[in-house]
C-alpha cells in the first residue's frame, strides 16, 4: 500500500500535457487560489519574505517562477506594505501569464512569459527568487537546472515551497478534495503529491545544484520549504 511513496512518480499531470478544457483551466485557477490560502503556501513564504526584505536597502527585487495566476505575488505586494518593490512573475503558460497581467495593478507587478530553465535575466537581477508548487512538475535533472538558474539570478537567496510526499498527505488530500474540487484539480493534485519530495531528496537536489546554506523546513499542510544561497 505504501510502496508507491518510496520514490517519486514521473507520470505527467494533465496540467503539464495540456489535456484540459478552457472551463476546467479557469476553474483550476479559482481552486488554486483557494488552496494557496487554505493549505499553506502563503503561510510558508510570508515570514521568509518579511524577514529577508528587511536586509535590503531601497527597492527589494523579487521573482516568482512558475507564477501561475500571480496570487502569491499579489500577496507578497500586500505583505511588503509601503516598501518599494520590483516584483516579477515568470510564467511559460500564455494563459497564466495573461491572468497575472489582468489581475495585477499596472506598474506594481510585471510578468514575463519565458522558460524558467533559460530565463532572460542577467546574473543577480533579483534579491530573492522563489517558486511554489512548481519544482515537482520537473524531472530531477531539470529540477537541478532550475535551482541553478534560480541561484544565478538571485543575488541573496532562493526559496522553494513544495509538497511533502507522504501517505498521510496523499490520503488526507484525497478525502478533502473529493468534497470541494473538480475532478481535474483533484486528480492532478493527488498526482502532484506522488511527484513531490521527501526532505532528504529536496536537500540532495539543492546540493547537486551547488547551493550553499541549504535548509529544508517542514511547514503546515505537508509543505516543505527549501532555502539556499549561492
N, CA, C and O of each residue as an XYZ file, in Angstrom:
920
protein
N       0.824     -1.216      0.000
C       0.000      0.000      0.000
C       0.855      1.262      0.000
O       0.545      2.233     -0.690
N       1.947      1.237      0.792
C       2.768      2.433      0.931
C       3.999      2.422      0.027
O       4.791      3.363      0.061
N       4.174      1.376     -0.779
C       5.361      1.296     -1.630
C       5.384      2.413     -2.666
O       6.457      2.822     -3.109
N       4.224      2.906     -3.054
C       4.149      3.964     -4.067
C       4.758      5.275     -3.575
O       5.025      6.165     -4.383
N       4.982      5.412     -2.268
C       5.523      6.652     -1.714
C       7.043      6.617     -1.543
O       7.646      7.617     -1.155
N       7.665      5.464     -1.832
C       9.108      5.340     -1.613
C       9.904      6.181     -2.603
O      10.939      6.749     -2.255
N       9.417      6.257     -3.833
C      10.096      7.031     -4.871
C       9.095      7.942     -5.574
O       7.892      7.682     -5.575
N       9.616      9.017     -6.171
C       8.770      9.944     -6.914
C       8.096      9.261     -8.094
O       8.679      8.389     -8.737
N       6.878      9.663     -8.368
C       6.236      9.300     -9.621
C       6.678     10.294    -10.697
O       6.896     11.472    -10.417
N       6.807      9.803    -11.926
C       7.138     10.693    -13.043
C       6.012     10.727    -14.075
O       6.195     11.206    -15.194
N       4.859     10.218    -13.686
C       3.697     10.310    -14.573
C       3.274     11.768    -14.695
O       3.182     12.476    -13.693
N       3.018     12.212    -15.911
C       2.709     13.619    -16.144
C       1.294     13.965    -15.696
O       0.365     13.171    -15.845
N       1.155     15.150    -15.152
C      -0.155     15.676    -14.796
C      -0.843     16.234    -16.042
O      -0.183     16.602    -17.014
N      -2.150     16.292    -16.002
C      -2.890     16.867    -17.129
C      -2.517     18.327    -17.341
O      -2.518     18.804    -18.475
N      -2.202     19.035    -16.280
C      -1.786     20.428    -16.414
C      -0.554     20.544    -17.291
O      -0.411     21.515    -18.034
N       0.345     19.559    -17.214
C       1.588     19.595    -17.981
C       1.408     19.131    -19.419
O       2.163     19.545    -20.299
N       0.424     18.283    -19.670
C       0.204     17.791    -21.028
C      -0.758     18.669    -21.823
O      -0.865     18.532    -23.041
N      -1.458     19.574    -21.131
C      -2.437     20.425    -21.808
C      -3.775     19.746    -22.034
O      -4.596     20.239    -22.808
N      -4.004     18.627    -21.373
C      -5.232     17.856    -21.557
C      -6.332     18.367    -20.626
O      -6.691     17.716    -19.645
N      -6.856     19.545    -20.958
C      -7.940     20.129    -20.164
C      -8.706     21.113    -21.037
O      -8.188     21.613    -22.035
N      -9.931     21.379    -20.653
C     -10.756     22.328    -21.393
C     -10.529     23.738    -20.840
O     -10.024     23.885    -19.727
N     -10.895     24.774    -21.600
C     -10.793     26.138    -21.065
C     -11.587     26.317    -19.777
O     -11.168     27.048    -18.879
N     -12.728     25.652    -19.690
C     -13.555     25.765    -18.484
C     -12.861     25.112    -17.285
O     -12.876     25.657    -16.182
N     -12.258     23.951    -17.504
C     -11.522     23.283    -16.425
C     -10.346     24.133    -15.964
O     -10.067     24.226    -14.768
N      -9.659     24.751    -16.917
C      -8.489     25.562    -16.567
C      -8.901     26.794    -15.763
O      -8.241     27.147    -14.785
N      -9.983     27.447    -16.168
C     -10.461     28.620    -15.428
C     -10.854     28.235    -14.006
O     -10.553     28.957    -13.055
N     -11.523     27.103    -13.865
C     -11.914     26.658    -12.523
C     -10.693     26.242    -11.718
O     -10.644     26.462    -10.507
N      -9.711     25.645    -12.373
C      -8.454     25.276    -11.699
C      -7.801     26.502    -11.080
O      -7.322     26.438     -9.948
N      -7.772     27.620    -11.802
C      -7.192     28.853    -11.263
C      -7.922     29.288     -9.999
O      -7.289     29.656     -9.008
N      -9.240     29.248    -10.031
C     -10.008     29.652     -8.851
C      -9.736     28.713     -7.675
O      -9.581     29.155     -6.536
N      -9.683     27.440     -7.962
C      -9.451     26.465     -6.894
C      -8.033     26.556     -6.341
O      -7.819     26.346     -5.147
N      -7.069     26.865     -7.193
C      -5.697     27.008     -6.705
C      -5.559     28.218     -5.789
O      -4.780     28.181     -4.836
N      -6.295     29.283     -6.057
C      -6.280     30.427     -5.140
C      -6.796     30.005     -3.765
O      -6.254     30.404     -2.734
N      -7.846     29.197     -3.769
C      -8.395     28.669     -2.516
C      -7.364     27.793     -1.804
O      -7.188     27.900     -0.591
N      -6.687     26.932     -2.554
C      -5.691     26.029     -1.970
C      -4.524     26.809     -1.388
O      -4.063     26.500     -0.290
N      -4.038     27.823     -2.112
C      -2.926     28.642     -1.611
C      -3.272     29.245     -0.258
O      -2.448     29.257      0.657
N      -4.488     29.741     -0.139
C      -4.873     30.409      1.107
C      -5.093     29.411      2.243
O      -4.727     29.662      3.391
N      -5.696     28.280      1.899
C      -6.082     27.333      2.941
C      -4.941     26.424      3.371
O      -4.810     26.112      4.555
N      -4.114     25.995      2.424
C      -3.178     24.914      2.712
C      -1.723     25.324      2.870
O      -0.872     24.443      2.994
N      -1.388     26.615      2.873
C      -0.099     26.927      3.439
C       0.991     27.573      2.632
O       2.003     27.956      3.219
N       0.863     27.732      1.289
C       1.964     28.364      0.571
C       2.218     29.781      1.093
O       3.366     30.177      1.290
N       1.149     30.534      1.312
C       1.316     31.908      1.790
C       1.910     31.927      3.195
O       2.778     32.746      3.496
N       1.442     31.025      4.050
C       1.977     30.981      5.411
C       3.432     30.529      5.429
O       4.205     30.947      6.291
N       3.802     29.682      4.487
C       5.182     29.209      4.425
C       6.132     30.306      3.955
O       7.255     30.411      4.448
N       5.685     31.120      3.007
C       6.551     32.153      2.424
C       6.601     33.446      3.230
O       7.641     34.103      3.286
N       5.500     33.810      3.846
C       5.384     35.143      4.444
C       6.506     35.473      5.436
O       7.112     36.536      5.305
N       6.810     34.625      6.413
C       7.863     35.003      7.362
C       9.232     35.137      6.714
O      10.043     35.953      7.150
N       9.500     34.346      5.676
C      10.789     34.436      4.990
C      10.903     35.743      4.217
O      11.926     36.423      4.279
N       9.841     36.090      3.484
C       9.849     37.329      2.707
C      10.000     38.537      3.623
O      10.811     39.423      3.354
N       9.229     38.578      4.698
C       9.282     39.729      5.602
C      10.633     39.830      6.294
O      11.170     40.927      6.453
N      11.182     38.702      6.705
C      12.489     38.716      7.369
C      13.587     39.189      6.426
O      14.385     40.059      6.776
N      13.621     38.608      5.220
C      14.739     38.886      4.328
C      14.605     40.212      3.603
O      15.615     40.805      3.223
N      13.385     40.693      3.400
C      13.211     42.003      2.768
C      13.839     43.101      3.612
O      14.287     44.116      3.081
N      13.872     42.900      4.922
C      14.468     43.905      5.810
C      15.977     44.026      5.621
O      16.577     45.018      6.034
N      16.585     43.032      5.004
C      18.035     43.052      4.792
C      18.428     43.900      3.588
O      19.608     44.179      3.378
N      17.440     44.306      2.799
C      17.696     45.029      1.551
C      17.464     46.516      1.756
O      16.399     46.925      2.219
N      18.450     47.317      1.416
C      18.280     48.770      1.422
C      17.615     49.197      0.114
O      17.984     48.718     -0.958
N      16.654     50.081      0.202
C      15.995     50.564     -1.008
C      15.017     49.545     -1.562
O      14.370     48.815     -0.811
N      14.913     49.502     -2.889
C      13.953     48.637     -3.564
C      14.330     47.169     -3.416
O      15.469     46.786     -3.687
N      13.377     46.347     -2.986
C      13.608     44.905     -2.910
C      13.083     44.265     -4.190
O      11.963     44.541     -4.621
N      13.905     43.407     -4.793
C      13.594     42.809     -6.094
C      13.289     41.321     -5.891
O      14.125     40.573     -5.384
N      12.086     40.902     -6.292
C      11.647     39.527     -6.049
C      11.065     38.939     -7.334
O      10.277     39.582     -8.027
N      11.467     37.711     -7.635
C      10.981     36.994     -8.818
C      10.244     35.732     -8.385
O      10.747     34.956     -7.573
N       9.051     35.536     -8.933
C       8.243     34.334     -8.724
C       8.303     33.510    -10.003
O       7.874     33.973    -11.060
N       8.833     32.290     -9.915
C       8.968     31.417    -11.081
C       7.809     30.428    -11.115
O       7.466     29.816    -10.103
N       7.208     30.279    -12.308
C       6.009     29.455    -12.400
C       4.887     30.100    -11.622
O       4.232     29.464    -10.796
N       4.674     31.380    -11.903
C       3.841     32.230    -11.044
C       2.350     31.941    -11.123
O       1.576     32.484    -10.335
N       1.932     31.093    -12.064
C       0.507     30.758    -12.148
C      -0.344     31.983    -12.414
O      -0.093     32.721    -13.366
N      -1.339     32.204    -11.590
C      -2.234     33.352    -11.756
C      -1.702     34.610    -11.083
O      -2.325     35.669    -11.172
N      -0.551     34.508    -10.405
C       0.019     35.668     -9.727
C      -0.494     35.883     -8.318
O      -0.237     36.923     -7.713
N      -1.223     34.902     -7.788
C      -1.822     35.045     -6.461
C      -0.766     35.294     -5.382
O      -0.941     36.167     -4.532
N       0.323     34.534     -5.415
C       1.356     34.712     -4.394
C       2.076     36.051     -4.544
O       2.405     36.696     -3.549
N       2.318     36.463     -5.774
C       2.968     37.763     -5.983
C       2.122     38.901     -5.435
O       2.648     39.839     -4.836
N       0.824     38.819     -5.638
C      -0.046     39.864     -5.095
C      -0.039     39.835     -3.569
O      -0.128     40.876     -2.918
N       0.068     38.632     -3.008
C       0.184     38.534     -1.549
C       1.494     39.149     -1.069
O       1.519     39.843     -0.053
N       2.583     38.896     -1.794
C       3.881     39.489     -1.432
C       3.784     41.009     -1.433
O       4.313     41.675     -0.543
N       3.105     41.549     -2.436
C       2.947     43.006     -2.505
C       2.206     43.518     -1.263
O       2.568     44.559     -0.716
N       1.198     42.812     -0.827
C       0.470     43.220      0.385
C       1.362     43.113      1.619
O       1.351     44.001      2.471
N       2.123     42.044      1.717
C       2.980     41.847      2.888
C       4.012     42.959      3.027
O       4.351     43.365      4.138
N       4.504     43.444      1.905
C       5.568     44.448      1.933
C       5.053     45.833      2.297
O       5.843     46.735      2.572
N       3.739     46.010      2.300
C       3.170     47.293      2.688
C       3.635     48.416      1.777
O       3.479     48.341      0.559
N       4.206     49.456      2.372
C       4.642     50.598      1.565
C       6.103     50.494      1.139
O       6.670     51.464      0.637
N       6.723     49.315      1.335
C       8.084     49.125      0.848
C       8.112     49.234     -0.672
O       7.221     48.718     -1.346
N       9.123     49.896     -1.213
C       9.311     49.936     -2.657
C       9.817     48.575     -3.119
O      10.793     48.050     -2.584
N       9.140     48.010     -4.119
C       9.495     46.662     -4.560
C       9.379     46.541     -6.075
O       8.535     47.177     -6.707
N      10.243     45.716     -6.634
C      10.194     45.342     -8.042
C       9.832     43.860     -8.074
O      10.658     43.008     -7.746
N       8.597     43.556     -8.469
C       8.069     42.197     -8.422
C       7.788     41.705     -9.833
O       7.131     42.385    -10.621
N       8.294     40.509    -10.143
C       8.138     39.949    -11.487
C       7.655     38.506    -11.378
O       8.144     37.735    -10.553
N       6.692     38.156    -12.221
C       6.243     36.777    -12.346
C       6.726     36.202    -13.664
O       6.454     36.767    -14.724
N       7.440     35.084    -13.612
C       7.892     34.378    -14.812
C       6.987     33.167    -15.015
O       6.846     32.338    -14.116
N       6.381     33.065    -16.182
C       5.393     32.009    -16.426
C       5.439     31.606    -17.894
O       5.336     32.457    -18.778
N       5.592     30.309    -18.157
C       5.664     29.821    -19.529
C       4.291     29.764    -20.187
O       4.156     30.047    -21.378
N       3.278     29.400    -19.416
C       1.932     29.241    -19.959
C       1.333     30.600    -20.315
O       1.225     31.481    -19.462
N       0.947     30.761    -21.578
C       0.454     32.060    -22.047
C      -0.831     32.473    -21.333
O      -1.012     33.650    -21.022
N      -1.726     31.516    -21.071
C      -2.977     31.842    -20.383
C      -2.699     32.334    -18.968
O      -3.310     33.298    -18.507
N      -1.776     31.665    -18.282
C      -1.443     32.077    -16.921
C      -0.781     33.449    -16.918
O      -1.077     34.281    -16.060
N       0.112     33.690    -17.872
C       0.779     34.992    -17.950
C      -0.238     36.110    -18.160
O      -0.118     37.184    -17.571
N      -1.233     35.856    -18.996
C      -2.282     36.861    -19.211
C      -3.097     37.069    -17.942
O      -3.527     38.185    -17.649
N      -3.308     35.993    -17.189
C      -4.069     36.109    -15.936
C      -3.328     36.982    -14.928
O      -3.954     37.766    -14.215
N      -2.010     36.857    -14.859
C      -1.223     37.719    -13.970
C      -1.370     39.171    -14.397
O      -1.578     40.058    -13.570
N      -1.259     39.400    -15.700
C      -1.334     40.765    -16.229
C      -2.697     41.390    -15.937
O      -2.783     42.542    -15.511
N      -3.759     40.619    -16.172
C      -5.111     41.150    -15.968
C      -5.412     41.370    -14.491
O      -6.143     42.295    -14.138
N      -4.857     40.533    -13.632
C      -5.216     40.582    -12.224
C      -4.349     41.474    -11.368
O      -4.569     41.570    -10.161
N      -3.356     42.135    -11.970
C      -2.414     42.936    -11.188
C      -2.474     44.398    -11.597
O      -2.666     44.728    -12.767
N      -2.308     45.248    -10.629
C      -2.289     46.683    -10.891
C      -1.073     47.032    -11.737
O       0.038     46.588    -11.447
N      -1.280     47.818    -12.770
C      -0.186     48.201    -13.652
C       0.919     48.911    -12.870
O       0.656     49.755    -12.014
N       2.151     48.546    -13.187
C       3.288     49.186    -12.548
C       3.640     48.611    -11.191
O       4.637     49.009    -10.589
N       2.830     47.674    -10.699
C       3.087     47.068     -9.389
C       3.729     45.697     -9.550
O       4.689     45.373     -8.851
N       3.202     44.892    -10.469
C       3.739     43.566    -10.746
C       3.934     43.429    -12.249
O       3.018     43.696    -13.027
N       5.123     43.016    -12.654
C       5.415     42.766    -14.059
C       5.338     41.266    -14.328
O       5.516     40.458    -13.417
N       5.074     40.899    -15.571
C       5.000     39.491    -15.940
C       5.798     39.269    -17.212
O       5.780     40.097    -18.123
N       6.499     38.144    -17.266
C       7.276     37.790    -18.446
C       7.000     36.335    -18.785
O       7.169     35.454    -17.942
N       6.574     36.080    -20.019
C       6.383     34.707    -20.465
C       7.727     34.162    -20.921
O       8.300     34.655    -21.892
N       8.234     33.148    -20.228
C       9.557     32.621    -20.555
C       9.724     31.219    -19.984
O       8.935     30.771    -19.151
N      10.762     30.541    -20.446
C      11.153     29.228    -19.945
C      11.970     29.422    -18.674
O      12.985     30.118    -18.690
N      11.539     28.819    -17.587
C      12.222     29.002    -16.304
C      13.642     28.454    -16.310
O      14.466     28.864    -15.492
N      13.940     27.527    -17.226
C      15.283     26.950    -17.281
C      16.245     27.802    -18.098
O      17.455     27.576    -18.076
N      15.707     28.781    -18.819
C      16.535     29.673    -19.651
C      16.005     31.093    -19.512
O      15.520     31.677    -20.482
N      16.096     31.640    -18.328
C      15.498     32.951    -18.084
C      16.351     34.077    -18.674
O      17.577     34.044    -18.577
N      15.703     35.067    -19.282
C      16.427     36.153    -19.945
C      16.834     37.267    -18.985
O      16.689     38.448    -19.303
N      17.337     36.896    -17.821
C      17.761     37.872    -16.823
C      19.263     37.752    -16.600
O      19.825     36.657    -16.642
N      19.898     38.884    -16.365
C      21.325     38.876    -16.040
C      21.542     38.278    -14.654
O      20.609     38.191    -13.855
N      22.761     37.873    -14.377
C      23.104     37.372    -13.049
C      22.742     38.413    -11.991
O      22.921     39.613    -12.198
N      22.232     37.938    -10.862
C      21.927     38.800     -9.709
C      20.907     39.894    -10.026
O      20.961     40.979     -9.449
N      19.986     39.612    -10.936
C      18.973     40.614    -11.296
C      17.962     40.855    -10.181
O      17.315     41.901    -10.138
N      17.829     39.873     -9.269
C      16.854     39.973     -8.184
C      17.544     39.708     -6.852
O      18.587     39.058     -6.792
N      16.947     40.219     -5.800
C      17.460     39.896     -4.470
C      17.073     38.474     -4.087
O      17.909     37.680     -3.656
N      15.786     38.168     -4.255
C      15.277     36.851     -3.877
C      14.421     36.276     -4.997
O      13.687     36.994     -5.676
N      14.536     34.964     -5.172
C      13.774     34.249     -6.190
C      13.089     33.065     -5.513
O      13.714     32.341     -4.737
N      11.813     32.872     -5.806
C      11.124     31.723     -5.225
C      10.257     31.028     -6.266
O       9.896     31.614     -7.287
N       9.934     29.782     -5.994
C       8.898     29.077     -6.750
C       8.057     28.287     -5.762
O       8.554     27.831     -4.733
N       6.797     28.132     -6.077
C       5.862     27.453     -5.183
C       5.052     26.424     -5.960
O       4.402     26.752     -6.952
N       5.095     25.182     -5.503
C       4.368     24.082     -6.138
C       4.703     23.975     -7.624
O       3.839     23.685     -8.451
N       5.963     24.213     -7.941
C       6.421     24.172     -9.330
C       7.490     23.103     -9.545
O       7.490     22.430    -10.576
N       8.389     22.942     -8.595
C       9.541     22.061     -8.794
C       9.114     20.629     -9.098
O       9.757     19.950     -9.898
N       8.040     20.164     -8.471
C       7.644     18.766     -8.656
C       7.142     18.474    -10.069
O       6.993     17.310    -10.441
N       6.884     19.503    -10.851
C       6.475     19.288    -12.239
C       7.652     18.874    -13.123
O       7.451     18.471    -14.269
N       8.870     18.969    -12.603
C      10.078     18.718    -13.382
C      10.691     17.361    -13.051
O      10.470     16.812    -11.972
N      11.467     16.826    -14.002
C      12.310     15.671    -13.701
C      13.423     16.110    -12.758
O      13.634     17.308    -12.564
N      14.132     15.159    -12.176
C      15.207     15.516    -11.251
C      16.287     16.346    -11.940
O      16.773     17.324    -11.372
N      16.664     15.963    -13.159
C      17.697     16.713    -13.883
C      17.260     18.154    -14.120
O      18.044     19.085    -13.935
N      16.019     18.330    -14.525
C      15.531     19.687    -14.779
C      15.330     20.460    -13.481
O      15.481     21.682    -13.459
N      14.994     19.764    -12.407
C      14.870     20.435    -11.108
C      16.212     21.012    -10.677
O      16.273     22.127    -10.159
N      17.282     20.261    -10.890
C      18.625     20.764    -10.565
C      18.954     21.976    -11.433
O      19.507     22.960    -10.942
N      18.617     21.909    -12.722
C      18.862     23.046    -13.617
C      18.090     24.276    -13.161
O      18.608     25.392    -13.193
N      16.849     24.065    -12.736
C      16.052     25.196    -12.266
C      16.679     25.826    -11.031
O      16.771     27.050    -10.943
N      17.108     25.012    -10.083
C      17.725     25.552     -8.870
C      18.987     26.342     -9.205
O      19.247     27.382     -8.600
N      19.762     25.859    -10.156
C      20.962     26.595    -10.586
C      20.579     27.925    -11.227
O      21.219     28.949    -10.985
N      19.533     27.900    -12.044
C      19.099     29.121    -12.714
C      18.532     30.117    -11.707
O      18.767     31.320    -11.820
N      17.791     29.623    -10.732
C      17.291     30.496     -9.667
C      18.452     31.140     -8.919
O      18.437     32.340     -8.647
N      19.458     30.334     -8.590
C      20.622     30.854     -7.874
C      21.379     31.877     -8.713
O      21.904     32.858     -8.186
N      21.433     31.643    -10.018
C      22.160     32.566    -10.903
C      21.566     33.964    -10.875
O      22.301     34.950    -10.825
N      20.242     34.059    -10.907
C      19.610     35.378    -10.998
C      19.300     35.978     -9.631
O      18.860     37.124     -9.547
N      19.527     35.213     -8.554
C      19.245     35.700     -7.194
C      20.530     36.163     -6.525
O      21.460     35.378     -6.344
N      20.578     37.423     -6.164
C      21.773     37.965     -5.516
C      21.902     37.504     -4.068
O      23.014     37.380     -3.553
N      20.772     37.249     -3.407
C      20.809     36.965     -1.972
C      20.344     35.562     -1.593
O      20.935     34.939     -0.710
N      19.313     35.060     -2.234
C      18.848     33.740     -1.837
C      17.630     33.279     -2.607
O      16.977     34.057     -3.302
N      17.340     31.994     -2.468
C      16.173     31.410     -3.126
C      15.325     30.655     -2.099
O      15.811     30.238     -1.048
N      14.039     30.492     -2.439
C      13.127     29.668     -1.646
C      12.344     28.766     -2.607
O      11.953     29.182     -3.698
N      12.132     27.549     -2.179
C      11.271     26.623     -2.913
C      10.241     26.069     -1.939
O      10.595     25.477     -0.920
N       8.971     26.263     -2.255
C       7.895     25.663     -1.466
C       7.292     24.542     -2.301
O       6.850     24.764     -3.428
N       7.279     23.344     -1.743
C       6.669     22.240     -2.483
C       6.046     21.245     -1.512
O       6.063     21.436     -0.296
N       5.507     20.198     -2.075
C       4.748     19.227     -1.297
C       5.657     18.181     -0.663
O       6.725     17.863     -1.187
N       5.217     17.660      0.457
C       5.919     16.586      1.160
C       5.235     15.277      0.790
O       4.070     15.067      1.129
N       5.942     14.404      0.104
C       5.368     13.140     -0.343
C       5.228     12.181      0.844
O       6.219     11.675      1.370
N       4.012     11.949      1.242
C       3.771     11.056      2.373
C       2.380     10.457      2.257
O       1.496     11.073      1.661
N       2.165      9.272      2.811
C       0.828      8.672      2.775
C      -0.226      9.542      3.447
O      -1.348      9.652      2.952
N       0.125     10.160      4.569
C      -0.849     10.987      5.283
C      -1.299     12.155      4.409
O      -2.494     12.428      4.292
N      -0.325     12.849      3.789
C      -0.664     13.973      2.913
C      -1.554     13.518      1.763
O      -2.534     14.182      1.427
N      -1.209     12.392      1.168
C      -1.936     11.899     -0.003
C      -3.381     11.544      0.341
O      -4.312     11.994     -0.328
N      -3.561     10.748      1.370
C      -4.913     10.274      1.680
C      -5.774     11.373      2.313
O      -6.993     11.384      2.142
N      -5.147     12.281      3.033
C      -5.891     13.429      3.545
C      -6.400     14.284      2.386
O      -7.561     14.694      2.365
N      -5.512     14.549      1.420
C      -5.908     15.350      0.261
C      -7.025     14.657     -0.523
O      -7.988     15.305     -0.932
N      -6.899     13.353     -0.731
C      -7.921     12.631     -1.482
C      -9.292     12.750     -0.809
O     -10.312     12.910     -1.479
N      -9.297     12.669      0.507
C     -10.567     12.734      1.231
C     -11.189     14.123      1.151
O     -12.388     14.255      0.903
N     -10.374     15.163      1.362
C     -10.893     16.533      1.374
C     -11.261     17.002     -0.028
O     -12.313     17.611     -0.224
N     -10.399     16.721     -1.004
C     -10.610     17.238     -2.359
C     -11.844     16.641     -3.012
O     -12.446     17.268     -3.884
N     -12.224     15.458     -2.608
C     -13.407     14.824     -3.189
C     -14.667     15.650     -2.947
O     -15.631     15.575     -3.709
N     -14.645     16.431     -1.886
C     -15.815     17.216     -1.498
C     -15.844     18.578     -2.180
O     -16.919     19.076     -2.515
N     -14.663     19.195     -2.392
C     -14.644     20.615     -2.762
C     -14.035     20.928     -4.123
O     -14.171     22.057     -4.594
N     -13.366     19.973     -4.779
C     -12.648     20.294     -6.008
C     -13.191     19.523     -7.206
O     -13.727     18.424     -7.065
N     -13.045     20.118     -8.382
C     -13.416     19.445     -9.618
C     -12.461     18.264     -9.869
O     -11.359     18.246     -9.321
N     -12.867     17.278    -10.687
C     -12.010     16.114    -10.939
C     -10.625     16.473    -11.480
O      -9.636     15.859    -11.078
N     -10.532     17.448    -12.379
C      -9.237     17.850    -12.941
C      -8.275     18.280    -11.844
O      -7.152     17.779    -11.778
N      -8.692     19.190    -10.991
C      -7.841     19.679     -9.904
C      -7.573     18.572     -8.895
O      -6.459     18.440     -8.387
N      -8.589     17.787     -8.611
C      -8.467     16.724     -7.611
C      -7.438     15.668     -8.032
O      -6.571     15.294     -7.242
N      -7.536     15.194     -9.267
C      -6.642     14.131     -9.718
C      -5.220     14.642     -9.936
O      -4.256     13.960     -9.589
N      -5.085     15.841    -10.509
C      -3.744     16.403    -10.679
C      -3.088     16.673     -9.326
O      -1.884     16.476     -9.166
N      -3.881     17.122     -8.356
C      -3.330     17.395     -7.032
C      -2.810     16.139     -6.358
O      -1.748     16.161     -5.735
N      -3.552     15.043     -6.477
C      -3.098     13.774     -5.905
C      -1.812     13.307     -6.576
O      -0.898     12.822     -5.909
N      -1.745     13.455     -7.897
C      -0.528     13.081     -8.615
C       0.632     13.999     -8.239
O       1.780     13.557     -8.180
N       0.339     15.269     -7.985
C       1.385     16.203     -7.546
C       2.071     15.701     -6.276
O       3.292     15.798     -6.148
N       1.294     15.170     -5.346
C       1.889     14.653     -4.111
C       2.804     13.476     -4.422
O       3.888     13.367     -3.849
N       2.380     12.597     -5.322
C       3.207     11.450     -5.691
C       4.460     11.867     -6.451
O       5.463     11.155     -6.417
N       4.422     13.001     -7.130
C       5.584     13.514     -7.859
C       6.514     14.338     -6.965
O       7.605     14.714     -7.394
N       6.105     14.616     -5.758
C       6.847     15.558     -4.912
C       7.946     14.852     -4.114
O       8.391     13.769     -4.497
N       8.383     15.454     -3.012
C       9.664     15.100     -2.407
C       9.560     14.715     -0.943
O       8.602     15.047     -0.245
N      10.582     14.005     -0.512
C      10.891     13.860      0.901
C      12.010     14.857      1.217
O      12.739     15.254      0.308
N      12.166     15.272      2.475
C      13.166     16.301      2.803
C      14.569     15.978      2.304
O      15.248     16.858      1.775
N      15.013     14.743      2.460
C      16.366     14.374      2.034
C      16.529     14.493      0.523
O      17.602     14.856      0.042
N      15.473     14.190     -0.230
C      15.540     14.299     -1.685
C      15.676     15.752     -2.115
O      16.458     16.071     -3.011
N      14.921     16.623     -1.481
C      14.983     18.042     -1.817
C      16.355     18.609     -1.474
O      16.915     19.405     -2.228
N      16.885     18.197     -0.342
C      18.215     18.650      0.073
C      19.284     18.158     -0.911
O      20.224     18.889     -1.226
N      19.141     16.937     -1.387
C      20.105     16.383     -2.334
C      20.087     17.139     -3.658
O      21.141     17.373     -4.248
N      18.907     17.523     -4.130
C      18.817     18.309     -5.359
C      19.520     19.649     -5.200
O      20.236     20.093     -6.098
N      19.316     20.293     -4.053
C      19.947     21.590     -3.801
C      21.460     21.460     -3.732
O      22.183     22.323     -4.232
N      21.939     20.396     -3.121
C      23.384     20.172     -3.035
C      23.970     19.934     -4.417
O      25.026     20.473     -4.746
N      23.284     19.122     -5.236
C      23.751     18.872     -6.595
C      23.765     20.149     -7.422
O      24.610     20.314     -8.301
N      22.834     21.048     -7.143
C      22.773     22.322     -7.869
C      23.854     23.297     -7.422
O      24.028     24.351     -8.034
N      24.581     22.957     -6.360
C      25.666     23.812     -5.895
C      25.252     24.895     -4.930
O      26.007     25.842     -4.711
N      24.062     24.785     -4.341
C      23.616     25.802     -3.395
C      24.369     25.684     -2.075
O      24.818     24.604     -1.691
N      24.495     26.804     -1.399
C      25.097     26.848     -0.068
C      24.017     27.162      0.966
O      22.904     27.558      0.621
N      24.361     26.981      2.225
C      23.436     27.294      3.330
C      22.073     26.644      3.118
O      21.037     27.251      3.386
N      22.086     25.412      2.638
C      20.837     24.720      2.312
C      20.104     24.329      3.595
O      20.690     23.781      4.528
N      18.827     24.622      3.609
C      17.980     24.233      4.728
C      16.618     23.813      4.198
O      16.048     24.477      3.332
N      16.104     22.716      4.719
C      14.766     22.249      4.358
C      13.927     22.193      5.626
O      14.246     21.467      6.568
N      12.853     22.969      5.634
C      11.961     23.031      6.794
C      10.621     22.399      6.444
O      10.165     22.475      5.303
N      10.011     21.789      7.417
C       8.625     21.346      7.266
C       7.705     22.507      7.617
O       7.949     23.241      8.575
N       6.655     22.661      6.836
C       5.688     23.720      7.094
C       4.298     23.105      7.193
O       4.123     21.898      7.024
N       3.321     23.948      7.469
C       1.950     23.465      7.655
C       1.422     22.796      6.393
O       1.880     23.077      5.285
N       0.457     21.912      6.578
C      -0.264     21.266      5.480
C       0.660     20.481      4.559
O       0.485     20.482      3.340
N       1.647     19.811      5.153
C       2.531     18.915      4.413
C       3.297     19.632      3.304
O       3.425     19.134      2.186
N       3.801     20.816      3.647
C       4.668     21.557      2.738
C       6.110     21.455      3.224
O       6.374     21.337      4.421
N       7.040     21.504      2.264
C       8.458     21.626      2.554
C       8.929     22.962      2.016
O       8.489     23.400      0.953
N       9.827     23.612      2.752
C      10.383     24.891      2.318
C      11.898     24.757      2.266
O      12.558     24.591      3.292
N      12.435     24.831      1.055
C      13.879     24.812      0.837
C      14.381     26.239      0.727
O      13.793     27.052      0.014
N      15.455     26.550      1.421
C      16.109     27.848      1.243
C      17.591     27.608      1.014
O      18.154     26.620      1.487
N      18.221     28.529      0.277
C      19.639     28.395     -0.003
C      20.198     29.657     -0.613
O      19.459     30.550     -1.025
N      21.522     29.717     -0.665
C      22.222     30.848     -1.271
C      23.224     30.307     -2.283
O      23.356     29.096     -2.459
N      23.923     31.216     -2.941
C      24.931     30.804     -3.923
C      26.017     29.974     -3.255
O      26.955     29.535     -3.920
